[in-house]
Each structure stands twice: as C-alpha cells, then as structure tokens.
Amino acid sequence: MSTKVYVGNLAFTVTEKELREAFSQYGELTEVMVITDRLSGRSKGFGFITFADDESAKKAISEMNGKDLQGRSIKVSEAKPMEERSERRSFGRRY
C-alpha cells in the first residue's frame, strides 16, 4: 500500500526533481509534488511524496526529518487527509 509523506519548510527554490533525488534513496516513489501558488506559480514551501510501500515511507520520515535541504531544516511526516474547507466569503462583493 502506498503512503503519502508531507515535506515542509522547503526552500522556495526546491524543484520536484531535487525532491525526487533527495528521497529516492529510500524506495520507489510514485508521485512527487511541490505545492505552488495558483496565481504566481511560486512554491508555497511544502510538498508531498508518495512512496510505493509503507516501510520506505517510514524510513524516509525517520531519516530525513530535520535534515538540511538547500540551507533549510525540512520537516517530514506522514501526510494527513485534507480538511474540508468552508465556503469562501465574498466580502460584500456581488457577482
């Protein structure tokens, strides 16, 4: 079963390729994503990696959490399901 891992506190210059290279030593990666802002395209400083198996994910979490990546101490943990968002407020604008 695949496991999704959260990677936070990334430098804004980290690419998906660099993230893949840093984590591929722990096992097979099925997906690598750096989350970007929709409007600017700039990294939001976090991403997700999906490992093909649970053991690889656990090893990556234990060994990579707190490690330096491009001058920043990254935070690595098991990803939590996304919480449902409430409706956005319009702030009085009418469309």
N, CA, C and O atoms as a CHARMM CRD file, in Angstrom:
* protein
*
  380
    1    1 MET  N      0.84100  -1.19200   0.00000 PROA 1      0.00000
    2    1 MET  CA     0.00000   0.00000   0.00000 PROA 1      0.00000
    3    1 MET  C      0.88000   1.24700   0.00000 PROA 1      0.00000
    4    1 MET  O      1.90300   1.28200   0.68400 PROA 1      0.00000
    5    2 SER  N      0.49600   2.25600  -0.75000 PROA 2      0.00000
    6    2 SER  CA     1.28800   3.47700  -0.84000 PROA 2      0.00000
    7    2 SER  C      1.03300   4.38600   0.36000 PROA 2      0.00000
    8    2 SER  O     -0.04100   4.36800   0.96100 PROA 2      0.00000
    9    3 THR  N      2.04100   5.17200   0.68500 PROA 3      0.00000
   10    3 THR  CA     1.96100   6.11400   1.79400 PROA 3      0.00000
   11    3 THR  C      2.40200   7.47900   1.32000 PROA 3      0.00000
   12    3 THR  O      3.44200   7.61700   0.67600 PROA 3      0.00000
   13    4 LYS  N      1.60100   8.50100   1.64200 PROA 4      0.00000
   14    4 LYS  CA     1.91800   9.87600   1.26400 PROA 4      0.00000
   15    4 LYS  C      2.62500  10.54800   2.43700 PROA 4      0.00000
   16    4 LYS  O      2.21000  10.42700   3.59000 PROA 4      0.00000
   17    5 VAL  N      3.70300  11.25800   2.11500 PROA 5      0.00000
   18    5 VAL  CA     4.54400  11.92800   3.11200 PROA 5      0.00000
   19    5 VAL  C      4.51500  13.43000   2.84800 PROA 5      0.00000
   20    5 VAL  O      4.60500  13.87300   1.70300 PROA 5      0.00000
   21    6 TYR  N      4.38700  14.20400   3.92200 PROA 6      0.00000
   22    6 TYR  CA     4.42600  15.66700   3.86000 PROA 6      0.00000
   23    6 TYR  C      5.86400  16.12300   4.05800 PROA 6      0.00000
   24    6 TYR  O      6.55700  15.61600   4.94000 PROA 6      0.00000
   25    7 VAL  N      6.31600  17.06800   3.25500 PROA 7      0.00000
   26    7 VAL  CA     7.64800  17.65800   3.39800 PROA 7      0.00000
   27    7 VAL  C      7.46700  19.16500   3.48900 PROA 7      0.00000
   28    7 VAL  O      7.04500  19.80300   2.52500 PROA 7      0.00000
   29    8 GLY  N      7.78600  19.73400   4.64700 PROA 8      0.00000
   30    8 GLY  CA     7.59600  21.15700   4.87100 PROA 8      0.00000
   31    8 GLY  C      8.88800  21.90700   5.10400 PROA 8      0.00000
   32    8 GLY  O      9.96000  21.31200   5.21500 PROA 8      0.00000
   33    9 ASN  N      8.77400  23.21700   5.17500 PROA 9      0.00000
   34    9 ASN  CA     9.89500  24.13900   5.37000 PROA 9      0.00000
   35    9 ASN  C     10.89900  24.04400   4.22600 PROA 9      0.00000
   36    9 ASN  O     12.10500  24.17600   4.43600 PROA 9      0.00000
   37   10 LEU  N     10.39600  23.81600   3.02000 PROA 10     0.00000
   38   10 LEU  CA    11.27000  23.74700   1.84700 PROA 10     0.00000
   39   10 LEU  C     11.69200  25.14600   1.42200 PROA 10     0.00000
   40   10 LEU  O     10.93600  26.10700   1.56200 PROA 10     0.00000
   41   11 ALA  N     12.90400  25.24200   0.90300 PROA 11     0.00000
   42   11 ALA  CA    13.34200  26.48600   0.28100 PROA 11     0.00000
   43   11 ALA  C     12.45300  26.70000  -0.94400 PROA 11     0.00000
   44   11 ALA  O     12.06100  25.73400  -1.59900 PROA 11     0.00000
   45   12 PHE  N     12.13700  27.94000  -1.25400 PROA 12     0.00000
   46   12 PHE  CA    11.24300  28.23600  -2.36700 PROA 12     0.00000
   47   12 PHE  C     11.83900  27.84300  -3.72000 PROA 12     0.00000
   48   12 PHE  O     11.12600  27.80700  -4.72300 PROA 12     0.00000
   49   13 THR  N     13.14000  27.55000  -3.75100 PROA 13     0.00000
   50   13 THR  CA    13.81100  27.18400  -4.99800 PROA 13     0.00000
   51   13 THR  C     13.86600  25.67200  -5.23300 PROA 13     0.00000
   52   13 THR  O     14.31900  25.23700  -6.29200 PROA 13     0.00000
   53   14 VAL  N     13.41700  24.86700  -4.27400 PROA 14     0.00000
   54   14 VAL  CA    13.46200  23.40500  -4.42500 PROA 14     0.00000
   55   14 VAL  C     12.46600  22.96800  -5.50400 PROA 14     0.00000
   56   14 VAL  O     11.30100  23.36600  -5.49100 PROA 14     0.00000
   57   15 THR  N     12.94700  22.14400  -6.43300 PROA 15     0.00000
   58   15 THR  CA    12.10600  21.63600  -7.51200 PROA 15     0.00000
   59   15 THR  C     11.65800  20.21000  -7.21600 PROA 15     0.00000
   60   15 THR  O     12.19100  19.55700  -6.32000 PROA 15     0.00000
   61   16 GLU  N     10.67900  19.73600  -7.97200 PROA 16     0.00000
   62   16 GLU  CA    10.21500  18.35700  -7.81300 PROA 16     0.00000
   63   16 GLU  C     11.34200  17.37500  -8.13200 PROA 16     0.00000
   64   16 GLU  O     11.45000  16.32600  -7.49700 PROA 16     0.00000
   65   17 LYS  N     12.16300  17.70500  -9.09400 PROA 17     0.00000
   66   17 LYS  CA    13.29600  16.84200  -9.45500 PROA 17     0.00000
   67   17 LYS  C     14.26300  16.70500  -8.27800 PROA 17     0.00000
   68   17 LYS  O     14.70900  15.60000  -7.96900 PROA 17     0.00000
   69   18 GLU  N     14.58600  17.81700  -7.62300 PROA 18     0.00000
   70   18 GLU  CA    15.50000  17.79000  -6.47600 PROA 18     0.00000
   71   18 GLU  C     14.89600  17.01700  -5.30700 PROA 18     0.00000
   72   18 GLU  O     15.60200  16.29000  -4.60700 PROA 18     0.00000
   73   19 LEU  N     13.59500  17.17500  -5.09800 PROA 19     0.00000
   74   19 LEU  CA    12.91000  16.44700  -4.03600 PROA 19     0.00000
   75   19 LEU  C     12.94100  14.94400  -4.32400 PROA 19     0.00000
   76   19 LEU  O     13.16500  14.13500  -3.42400 PROA 19     0.00000
   77   20 ARG  N     12.71300  14.58500  -5.58800 PROA 20     0.00000
   78   20 ARG  CA    12.75300  13.17700  -6.00100 PROA 20     0.00000
   79   20 ARG  C     14.15500  12.59700  -5.75100 PROA 20     0.00000
   80   20 ARG  O     14.29000  11.48700  -5.23600 PROA 20     0.00000
   81   21 GLU  N     15.17700  13.34800  -6.11600 PROA 21     0.00000
   82   21 GLU  CA    16.55800  12.88500  -5.92800 PROA 21     0.00000
   83   21 GLU  C     16.88500  12.68900  -4.44500 PROA 21     0.00000
   84   21 GLU  O     17.56700  11.73200  -4.07900 PROA 21     0.00000
   85   22 ALA  N     16.40300  13.58800  -3.60200 PROA 22     0.00000
   86   22 ALA  CA    16.70100  13.51200  -2.16900 PROA 22     0.00000
   87   22 ALA  C     16.01500  12.32300  -1.49600 PROA 22     0.00000
   88   22 ALA  O     16.55600  11.75900  -0.54400 PROA 22     0.00000
   89   23 PHE  N     14.82500  11.93400  -1.98100 PROA 23     0.00000
   90   23 PHE  CA    14.04800  10.88900  -1.31700 PROA 23     0.00000
   91   23 PHE  C     14.06300   9.53400  -2.02400 PROA 23     0.00000
   92   23 PHE  O     13.62000   8.54300  -1.44500 PROA 23     0.00000
   93   24 SER  N     14.55300   9.46700  -3.24400 PROA 24     0.00000
   94   24 SER  CA    14.50900   8.20900  -3.99900 PROA 24     0.00000
   95   24 SER  C     15.38700   7.12300  -3.39500 PROA 24     0.00000
   96   24 SER  O     15.17400   5.94100  -3.66500 PROA 24     0.00000
   97   25 GLN  N     16.36700   7.49700  -2.58600 PROA 25     0.00000
   98   25 GLN  CA    17.23600   6.50200  -1.95600 PROA 25     0.00000
   99   25 GLN  C     16.49300   5.63000  -0.93400 PROA 25     0.00000
  100   25 GLN  O     17.00800   4.59000  -0.52400 PROA 25     0.00000
  101   26 TYR  N     15.30200   6.04100  -0.52500 PROA 26     0.00000
  102   26 TYR  CA    14.55200   5.30000   0.49000 PROA 26     0.00000
  103   26 TYR  C     13.56300   4.30200  -0.10300 PROA 26     0.00000
  104   26 TYR  O     13.02400   3.46900   0.62500 PROA 26     0.00000
  105   27 GLY  N     13.32000   4.36800  -1.39300 PROA 27     0.00000
  106   27 GLY  CA    12.40400   3.42500  -2.02000 PROA 27     0.00000
  107   27 GLY  C     11.76800   4.00800  -3.26200 PROA 27     0.00000
  108   27 GLY  O     12.09400   5.11600  -3.68800 PROA 27     0.00000
  109   28 GLU  N     10.85300   3.24000  -3.83800 PROA 28     0.00000
  110   28 GLU  CA    10.18100   3.64900  -5.07100 PROA 28     0.00000
  111   28 GLU  C      9.19100   4.76800  -4.78900 PROA 28     0.00000
  112   28 GLU  O      8.35600   4.66200  -3.89100 PROA 28     0.00000
  113   29 LEU  N      9.29400   5.84900  -5.57000 PROA 29     0.00000
  114   29 LEU  CA     8.39200   6.99300  -5.44700 PROA 29     0.00000
  115   29 LEU  C      7.37500   6.93000  -6.58000 PROA 29     0.00000
  116   29 LEU  O      7.74800   6.77600  -7.74200 PROA 29     0.00000
  117   30 THR  N      6.10800   7.04700  -6.24900 PROA 30     0.00000
  118   30 THR  CA     5.08300   7.02500  -7.29100 PROA 30     0.00000
  119   30 THR  C      4.62500   8.42900  -7.68300 PROA 30     0.00000
  120   30 THR  O      4.09600   8.63300  -8.77600 PROA 30     0.00000
  121   31 GLU  N      4.83400   9.40200  -6.78000 PROA 31     0.00000
  122   31 GLU  CA     4.44200  10.78700  -7.08400 PROA 31     0.00000
  123   31 GLU  C      5.25400  11.75400  -6.22700 PROA 31     0.00000
  124   31 GLU  O      5.50600  11.49400  -5.05000 PROA 31     0.00000
  125   32 VAL  N      5.65900  12.86500  -6.82700 PROA 32     0.00000
  126   32 VAL  CA     6.36900  13.93200  -6.12400 PROA 32     0.00000
  127   32 VAL  C      5.72000  15.24900  -6.54100 PROA 32     0.00000
  128   32 VAL  O      5.59100  15.53400  -7.73100 PROA 32     0.00000
  129   33 MET  N      5.30900  16.05700  -5.54800 PROA 33     0.00000
  130   33 MET  CA     4.66500  17.34500  -5.83600 PROA 33     0.00000
  131   33 MET  C      5.21700  18.44000  -4.93200 PROA 33     0.00000
  132   33 MET  O      5.29300  18.27100  -3.71500 PROA 33     0.00000
  133   34 VAL  N      5.59600  19.54800  -5.52600 PROA 34     0.00000
  134   34 VAL  CA     5.88400  20.76200  -4.77100 PROA 34     0.00000
  135   34 VAL  C      4.66000  21.64400  -4.98400 PROA 34     0.00000
  136   34 VAL  O      4.29100  21.92700  -6.12400 PROA 34     0.00000
  137   35 ILE  N      4.03300  22.07600  -3.90500 PROA 35     0.00000
  138   35 ILE  CA     2.80500  22.86500  -3.99700 PROA 35     0.00000
  139   35 ILE  C      3.15900  24.30900  -4.35300 PROA 35     0.00000
  140   35 ILE  O      4.01500  24.93000  -3.72300 PROA 35     0.00000
  141   36 THR  N      2.47700  24.82500  -5.37700 PROA 36     0.00000
  142   36 THR  CA     2.74500  26.18200  -5.83600 PROA 36     0.00000
  143   36 THR  C      1.48800  27.04400  -5.75800 PROA 36     0.00000
  144   36 THR  O      0.36600  26.53800  -5.76000 PROA 36     0.00000
  145   37 ASP  N      1.70000  28.33800  -5.69200 PROA 37     0.00000
  146   37 ASP  CA     0.60900  29.30600  -5.69600 PROA 37     0.00000
  147   37 ASP  C     -0.00900  29.34900  -7.08900 PROA 37     0.00000
  148   37 ASP  O      0.70800  29.40600  -8.08800 PROA 37     0.00000
  149   38 ARG  N     -1.32800  29.32200  -7.15400 PROA 38     0.00000
  150   38 ARG  CA    -2.02100  29.31300  -8.44200 PROA 38     0.00000
  151   38 ARG  C     -1.74100  30.55000  -9.28300 PROA 38     0.00000
  152   38 ARG  O     -1.58300  30.45300 -10.50000 PROA 38     0.00000
  153   39 LEU  N     -1.67900  31.69700  -8.64800 PROA 39     0.00000
  154   39 LEU  CA    -1.51700  32.94400  -9.39500 PROA 39     0.00000
  155   39 LEU  C     -0.06700  33.23300  -9.78300 PROA 39     0.00000
  156   39 LEU  O      0.21300  33.57500 -10.93200 PROA 39     0.00000
  157   40 SER  N      0.84300  33.09600  -8.83600 PROA 40     0.00000
  158   40 SER  CA     2.23000  33.46000  -9.11100 PROA 40     0.00000
  159   40 SER  C      3.07500  32.29000  -9.61300 PROA 40     0.00000
  160   40 SER  O      4.09600  32.50300 -10.26600 PROA 40     0.00000
  161   41 GLY  N      2.65900  31.05400  -9.31500 PROA 41     0.00000
  162   41 GLY  CA     3.44600  29.89300  -9.69800 PROA 41     0.00000
  163   41 GLY  C      4.61200  29.63200  -8.76400 PROA 41     0.00000
  164   41 GLY  O      5.37500  28.68800  -8.97200 PROA 41     0.00000
  165   42 ARG  N      4.75900  30.45500  -7.74000 PROA 42     0.00000
  166   42 ARG  CA     5.85400  30.32500  -6.77400 PROA 42     0.00000
  167   42 ARG  C      5.56100  29.22400  -5.77500 PROA 42     0.00000
  168   42 ARG  O      4.41000  29.01800  -5.39200 PROA 42     0.00000
  169   43 SER  N      6.59300  28.52000  -5.35300 PROA 43     0.00000
  170   43 SER  CA     6.45100  27.45600  -4.36200 PROA 43     0.00000
  171   43 SER  C      5.88100  28.01300  -3.06100 PROA 43     0.00000
  172   43 SER  O      6.19400  29.13400  -2.66100 PROA 43     0.00000
  173   44 LYS  N      5.03700  27.21000  -2.40800 PROA 44     0.00000
  174   44 LYS  CA     4.49800  27.60600  -1.10400 PROA 44     0.00000
  175   44 LYS  C      5.37000  27.08100   0.03700 PROA 44     0.00000
  176   44 LYS  O      5.05800  27.31100   1.20600 PROA 44     0.00000
  177   45 GLY  N      6.45600  26.38100  -0.28600 PROA 45     0.00000
  178   45 GLY  CA     7.39300  25.92900   0.73300 PROA 45     0.00000
  179   45 GLY  C      7.07100  24.56500   1.31600 PROA 45     0.00000
  180   45 GLY  O      7.61000  24.19600   2.36000 PROA 45     0.00000
  181   46 PHE  N      6.19900  23.81100   0.65600 PROA 46     0.00000
  182   46 PHE  CA     5.94100  22.44000   1.10200 PROA 46     0.00000
  183   46 PHE  C      5.53700  21.57900  -0.07900 PROA 46     0.00000
  184   46 PHE  O      5.21500  22.07700  -1.15800 PROA 46     0.00000
  185   47 GLY  N      5.56300  20.27200   0.15200 PROA 47     0.00000
  186   47 GLY  CA     5.21200  19.35300  -0.91500 PROA 47     0.00000
  187   47 GLY  C      4.82800  17.99900  -0.35900 PROA 47     0.00000
  188   47 GLY  O      4.78600  17.79900   0.85500 PROA 47     0.00000
  189   48 PHE  N      4.54600  17.06900  -1.26200 PROA 48     0.00000
  190   48 PHE  CA     4.14600  15.71700  -0.88700 PROA 48     0.00000
  191   48 PHE  C      4.87900  14.71100  -1.75100 PROA 48     0.00000
  192   48 PHE  O      5.12600  14.94600  -2.93300 PROA 48     0.00000
  193   49 ILE  N      5.22200  13.58400  -1.13900 PROA 49     0.00000
  194   49 ILE  CA     5.86500  12.48000  -1.83800 PROA 49     0.00000
  195   49 ILE  C      5.06700  11.22800  -1.52100 PROA 49     0.00000
  196   49 ILE  O      4.75300  10.96800  -0.35900 PROA 49     0.00000
  197   50 THR  N      4.73900  10.45100  -2.54200 PROA 50     0.00000
  198   50 THR  CA     4.03300   9.19400  -2.32600 PROA 50     0.00000
  199   50 THR  C      5.00300   8.04700  -2.57300 PROA 50     0.00000
  200   50 THR  O      5.57600   7.91600  -3.65400 PROA 50     0.00000
  201   51 PHE  N      5.17300   7.22200  -1.54700 PROA 51     0.00000
  202   51 PHE  CA     6.02900   6.04400  -1.63600 PROA 51     0.00000
  203   51 PHE  C      5.18500   4.83100  -1.99400 PROA 51     0.00000
  204   51 PHE  O      4.01800   4.74800  -1.61200 PROA 51     0.00000
  205   52 ALA  N      5.77200   3.89000  -2.72800 PROA 52     0.00000
  206   52 ALA  CA     5.06300   2.68500  -3.15300 PROA 52     0.00000
  207   52 ALA  C      4.73300   1.77400  -1.96700 PROA 52     0.00000
  208   52 ALA  O      3.75100   1.03300  -2.01100 PROA 52     0.00000
  209   53 ASP  N      5.55400   1.82700  -0.89800 PROA 53     0.00000
  210   53 ASP  CA     5.28100   0.96800   0.26600 PROA 53     0.00000
  211   53 ASP  C      5.50100   1.71700   1.58300 PROA 53     0.00000
  212   53 ASP  O      6.24200   2.69800   1.64500 PROA 53     0.00000
  213   54 ASP  N      4.84600   1.23300   2.62000 PROA 54     0.00000
  214   54 ASP  CA     4.86900   1.88700   3.93600 PROA 54     0.00000
  215   54 ASP  C      6.25500   1.91300   4.57600 PROA 54     0.00000
  216   54 ASP  O      6.63500   2.91300   5.18500 PROA 54     0.00000
  217   55 GLU  N      7.00500   0.83500   4.44600 PROA 55     0.00000
  218   55 GLU  CA     8.32500   0.75800   5.08500 PROA 55     0.00000
  219   55 GLU  C      9.27200   1.82400   4.55500 PROA 55     0.00000
  220   55 GLU  O     10.01000   2.44000   5.32300 PROA 55     0.00000
  221   56 SER  N      9.25300   2.04200   3.25200 PROA 56     0.00000
  222   56 SER  CA    10.10700   3.07000   2.65400 PROA 56     0.00000
  223   56 SER  C      9.73400   4.45100   3.18100 PROA 56     0.00000
  224   56 SER  O     10.60500   5.26800   3.47900 PROA 56     0.00000
  225   57 ALA  N      8.44000   4.70200   3.29300 PROA 57     0.00000
  226   57 ALA  CA     7.96700   5.99300   3.79800 PROA 57     0.00000
  227   57 ALA  C      8.41000   6.20400   5.24400 PROA 57     0.00000
  228   57 ALA  O      8.88700   7.28300   5.59500 PROA 57     0.00000
  229   58 LYS  N      8.25400   5.18300   6.07800 PROA 58     0.00000
  230   58 LYS  CA     8.65300   5.29800   7.48800 PROA 58     0.00000
  231   58 LYS  C     10.14700   5.55900   7.62300 PROA 58     0.00000
  232   58 LYS  O     10.56500   6.36400   8.45400 PROA 58     0.00000
  233   59 LYS  N     10.94900   4.88200   6.81100 PROA 59     0.00000
  234   59 LYS  CA    12.39700   5.07600   6.86100 PROA 59     0.00000
  235   59 LYS  C     12.75900   6.49500   6.42400 PROA 59     0.00000
  236   59 LYS  O     13.60900   7.13700   7.04000 PROA 59     0.00000
  237   60 ALA  N     12.11400   6.98500   5.36100 PROA 60     0.00000
  238   60 ALA  CA    12.37700   8.34400   4.88000 PROA 60     0.00000
  239   60 ALA  C     11.99000   9.37600   5.93600 PROA 60     0.00000
  240   60 ALA  O     12.71700  10.34800   6.14500 PROA 60     0.00000
  241   61 ILE  N     10.86000   9.17700   6.59800 PROA 61     0.00000
  242   61 ILE  CA    10.41600  10.10200   7.64000 PROA 61     0.00000
  243   61 ILE  C     11.43500  10.15700   8.77100 PROA 61     0.00000
  244   61 ILE  O     11.82900  11.23900   9.20500 PROA 61     0.00000
  245   62 SER  N     11.86300   8.98800   9.24700 PROA 62     0.00000
  246   62 SER  CA    12.77900   8.96100  10.38900 PROA 62     0.00000
  247   62 SER  C     14.16100   9.51400  10.04600 PROA 62     0.00000
  248   62 SER  O     14.80800  10.13000  10.89200 PROA 62     0.00000
  249   63 GLU  N     14.61400   9.30000   8.82000 PROA 63     0.00000
  250   63 GLU  CA    15.96700   9.73700   8.46200 PROA 63     0.00000
  251   63 GLU  C     16.04500  11.14900   7.87500 PROA 63     0.00000
  252   63 GLU  O     17.07700  11.81000   7.99600 PROA 63     0.00000
  253   64 MET  N     14.97300  11.61500   7.24700 PROA 64     0.00000
  254   64 MET  CA    15.02400  12.92800   6.59100 PROA 64     0.00000
  255   64 MET  C     14.46300  14.06800   7.43700 PROA 64     0.00000
  256   64 MET  O     14.77700  15.22900   7.17200 PROA 64     0.00000
  257   65 ASN  N     13.64900  13.77500   8.44100 PROA 65     0.00000
  258   65 ASN  CA    13.08200  14.83900   9.27100 PROA 65     0.00000
  259   65 ASN  C     14.20600  15.59500   9.97600 PROA 65     0.00000
  260   65 ASN  O     15.00800  14.99800  10.69400 PROA 65     0.00000
  261   66 GLY  N     14.26000  16.89700   9.77000 PROA 66     0.00000
  262   66 GLY  CA    15.28400  17.73200  10.39000 PROA 66     0.00000
  263   66 GLY  C     16.55200  17.87300   9.56600 PROA 66     0.00000
  264   66 GLY  O     17.44000  18.64200   9.93500 PROA 66     0.00000
  265   67 LYS  N     16.65700  17.15200   8.46100 PROA 67     0.00000
  266   67 LYS  CA    17.84900  17.24400   7.61000 PROA 67     0.00000
  267   67 LYS  C     17.86300  18.56400   6.84400 PROA 67     0.00000
  268   67 LYS  O     16.83000  19.20500   6.65300 PROA 67     0.00000
  269   68 ASP  N     19.05000  18.94700   6.41600 PROA 68     0.00000
  270   68 ASP  CA    19.23100  20.17800   5.66200 PROA 68     0.00000
  271   68 ASP  C     19.01800  19.92400   4.17400 PROA 68     0.00000
  272   68 ASP  O     19.60500  19.00400   3.60400 PROA 68     0.00000
  273   69 LEU  N     18.17900  20.74000   3.55200 PROA 69     0.00000
  274   69 LEU  CA    17.97700  20.68700   2.10300 PROA 69     0.00000
  275   69 LEU  C     17.99400  22.12200   1.60200 PROA 69     0.00000
  276   69 LEU  O     17.09300  22.90300   1.90800 PROA 69     0.00000
  277   70 GLN  N     19.00200  22.46400   0.84400 PROA 70     0.00000
  278   70 GLN  CA    19.22200  23.82500   0.33100 PROA 70     0.00000
  279   70 GLN  C     19.22200  24.86600   1.45400 PROA 70     0.00000
  280   70 GLN  O     18.62700  25.93500   1.32100 PROA 70     0.00000
  281   71 GLY  N     19.88800  24.54400   2.54400 PROA 71     0.00000
  282   71 GLY  CA    20.05000  25.50200   3.63300 PROA 71     0.00000
  283   71 GLY  C     18.88700  25.60900   4.59500 PROA 71     0.00000
  284   71 GLY  O     18.88600  26.48700   5.45800 PROA 71     0.00000
  285   72 ARG  N     17.88400  24.73200   4.47000 PROA 72     0.00000
  286   72 ARG  CA    16.72900  24.76900   5.37400 PROA 72     0.00000
  287   72 ARG  C     16.54500  23.40500   6.01600 PROA 72     0.00000
  288   72 ARG  O     16.72400  22.37200   5.37000 PROA 72     0.00000
  289   73 SER  N     16.18700  23.41200   7.28000 PROA 73     0.00000
  290   73 SER  CA    15.91000  22.17700   8.01200 PROA 73     0.00000
  291   73 SER  C     14.48200  21.74400   7.69700 PROA 73     0.00000
  292   73 SER  O     13.52800  22.37000   8.16000 PROA 73     0.00000
  293   74 ILE  N     14.33000  20.68100   6.91500 PROA 74     0.00000
  294   74 ILE  CA    12.99800  20.28100   6.44900 PROA 74     0.00000
  295   74 ILE  C     12.24200  19.47600   7.50900 PROA 74     0.00000
  296   74 ILE  O     12.84200  18.80200   8.34600 PROA 74     0.00000
  297   75 LYS  N     10.93900  19.56400   7.45100 PROA 75     0.00000
  298   75 LYS  CA    10.04200  18.81100   8.33300 PROA 75     0.00000
  299   75 LYS  C      9.40200  17.71200   7.49600 PROA 75     0.00000
  300   75 LYS  O      8.80500  17.98900   6.45600 PROA 75     0.00000
  301   76 VAL  N      9.52400  16.47300   7.94500 PROA 76     0.00000
  302   76 VAL  CA     8.98500  15.34200   7.19900 PROA 76     0.00000
  303   76 VAL  C      8.09300  14.53000   8.12100 PROA 76     0.00000
  304   76 VAL  O      8.51000  14.14200   9.21200 PROA 76     0.00000
  305   77 SER  N      6.85300  14.27000   7.68300 PROA 77     0.00000
  306   77 SER  CA     5.91800  13.47700   8.48400 PROA 77     0.00000
  307   77 SER  C      4.91200  12.80400   7.56000 PROA 77     0.00000
  308   77 SER  O      4.84100  13.11000   6.37000 PROA 77     0.00000
  309   78 GLU  N      4.14000  11.88800   8.12300 PROA 78     0.00000
  310   78 GLU  CA     3.09500  11.25900   7.32200 PROA 78     0.00000
  311   78 GLU  C      2.02900  12.31000   7.03000 PROA 78     0.00000
  312   78 GLU  O      1.63300  13.07000   7.91400 PROA 78     0.00000
  313   79 ALA  N      1.57500  12.34500   5.79400 PROA 79     0.00000
  314   79 ALA  CA     0.58000  13.33500   5.38200 PROA 79     0.00000
  315   79 ALA  C     -0.76900  13.02300   6.01500 PROA 79     0.00000
  316   79 ALA  O     -1.15400  11.86200   6.15500 PROA 79     0.00000
  317   80 LYS  N     -1.47500  14.07900   6.39500 PROA 80     0.00000
  318   80 LYS  CA    -2.81800  13.93600   6.96900 PROA 80     0.00000
  319   80 LYS  C     -3.83100  14.25100   5.88400 PROA 80     0.00000
  320   80 LYS  O     -3.54100  15.03100   4.97700 PROA 80     0.00000
  321   81 PRO  N     -5.01600  13.65700   5.96100 PROA 81     0.00000
  322   81 PRO  CA    -6.04400  13.97100   4.95800 PROA 81     0.00000
  323   81 PRO  C     -6.39300  15.45900   4.98500 PROA 81     0.00000
  324   81 PRO  O     -6.41000  16.08300   6.04600 PROA 81     0.00000
  325   82 MET  N     -6.66600  16.00900   3.82300 PROA 82     0.00000
  326   82 MET  CA    -7.01000  17.42400   3.71900 PROA 82     0.00000
  327   82 MET  C     -8.36600  17.67800   4.36200 PROA 82     0.00000
  328   82 MET  O     -9.33400  16.96200   4.10700 PROA 82     0.00000
  329   83 GLU  N     -8.42100  18.71000   5.20200 PROA 83     0.00000
  330   83 GLU  CA    -9.67500  19.06000   5.85700 PROA 83     0.00000
  331   83 GLU  C    -10.57900  19.76600   4.86700 PROA 83     0.00000
  332   83 GLU  O    -10.11500  20.48300   3.98100 PROA 83     0.00000
  333   84 GLU  N    -11.88100  19.55300   5.02900 PROA 84     0.00000
  334   84 GLU  CA   -12.84000  20.19700   4.15600 PROA 84     0.00000
  335   84 GLU  C    -12.89100  21.68600   4.46800 PROA 84     0.00000
  336   84 GLU  O    -12.93900  22.08300   5.63300 PROA 84     0.00000
  337   85 ARG  N    -12.88000  22.50300   3.42900 PROA 85     0.00000
  338   85 ARG  CA   -12.92300  23.95200   3.61500 PROA 85     0.00000
  339   85 ARG  C    -14.36400  24.42900   3.63700 PROA 85     0.00000
  340   85 ARG  O    -15.23500  23.86300   2.97500 PROA 85     0.00000
  341   86 SER  N    -14.59600  25.47800   4.40900 PROA 86     0.00000
  342   86 SER  CA   -15.91900  26.09500   4.39100 PROA 86     0.00000
  343   86 SER  C    -15.99700  26.99600   3.15800 PROA 86     0.00000
  344   86 SER  O    -14.98700  27.26500   2.50800 PROA 86     0.00000
  345   87 GLU  N    -17.19600  27.45100   2.85000 PROA 87     0.00000
  346   87 GLU  CA   -17.34700  28.32500   1.68800 PROA 87     0.00000
  347   87 GLU  C    -16.55900  29.60300   1.88300 PROA 87     0.00000
  348   87 GLU  O    -16.42700  30.10900   2.99700 PROA 87     0.00000
  349   88 ARG  N    -16.04000  30.11400   0.78600 PROA 88     0.00000
  350   88 ARG  CA   -15.29500  31.37100   0.84900 PROA 88     0.00000
  351   88 ARG  C    -16.24900  32.53600   1.00200 PROA 88     0.00000
  352   88 ARG  O    -17.34800  32.54300   0.44700 PROA 88     0.00000
  353   89 ARG  N    -15.81100  33.50900   1.75800 PROA 89     0.00000
  354   89 ARG  CA   -16.62500  34.71300   1.94200 PROA 89     0.00000
  355   89 ARG  C    -16.43200  35.64300   0.76600 PROA 89     0.00000
  356   89 ARG  O    -15.34500  35.70800   0.19300 PROA 89     0.00000
  357   90 SER  N    -17.47400  36.36000   0.40500 PROA 90     0.00000
  358   90 SER  CA   -17.38700  37.26700  -0.73100 PROA 90     0.00000
  359   90 SER  C    -16.97900  38.68000  -0.32400 PROA 90     0.00000
  360   90 SER  O    -16.66200  39.49700  -1.18800 PROA 90     0.00000
  361   91 PHE  N    -16.98000  38.98400   0.97100 PROA 91     0.00000
  362   91 PHE  CA   -16.61800  40.29500   1.48000 PROA 91     0.00000
  363   91 PHE  C    -17.46800  41.39900   0.85600 PROA 91     0.00000
  364   91 PHE  O    -16.98100  42.49200   0.56500 PROA 91     0.00000
  365   92 GLY  N    -18.74500  41.08700   0.65800 PROA 92     0.00000
  366   92 GLY  CA   -19.69500  42.09700   0.22000 PROA 92     0.00000
  367   92 GLY  C    -19.76400  42.32400  -1.26900 PROA 92     0.00000
  368   92 GLY  O    -20.59100  43.10600  -1.73800 PROA 92     0.00000
  369   93 ARG  N    -18.91700  41.65900  -2.01700 PROA 93     0.00000
  370   93 ARG  CA   -18.95600  41.84700  -3.47200 PROA 93     0.00000
  371   93 ARG  C    -20.09800  41.03000  -4.05600 PROA 93     0.00000
  372   93 ARG  O    -20.41800  39.93700  -3.58900 PROA 93     0.00000
  373   94 ARG  N    -20.69400  41.59500  -5.08200 PROA 94     0.00000
  374   94 ARG  CA   -21.73100  40.86500  -5.79700 PROA 94     0.00000
  375   94 ARG  C    -21.23900  40.52000  -7.18400 PROA 94     0.00000
  376   94 ARG  O    -20.59900  41.33300  -7.85000 PROA 94     0.00000
  377   95 TYR  N    -21.53600  39.33700  -7.60300 PROA 95     0.00000
  378   95 TYR  CA   -21.07600  38.89400  -8.91600 PROA 95     0.00000
  379   95 TYR  C    -22.23100  38.67300  -9.83400 PROA 95     0.00000
  380   95 TYR  O    -22.03700  38.29600 -10.98900 PROA 95     0.00000
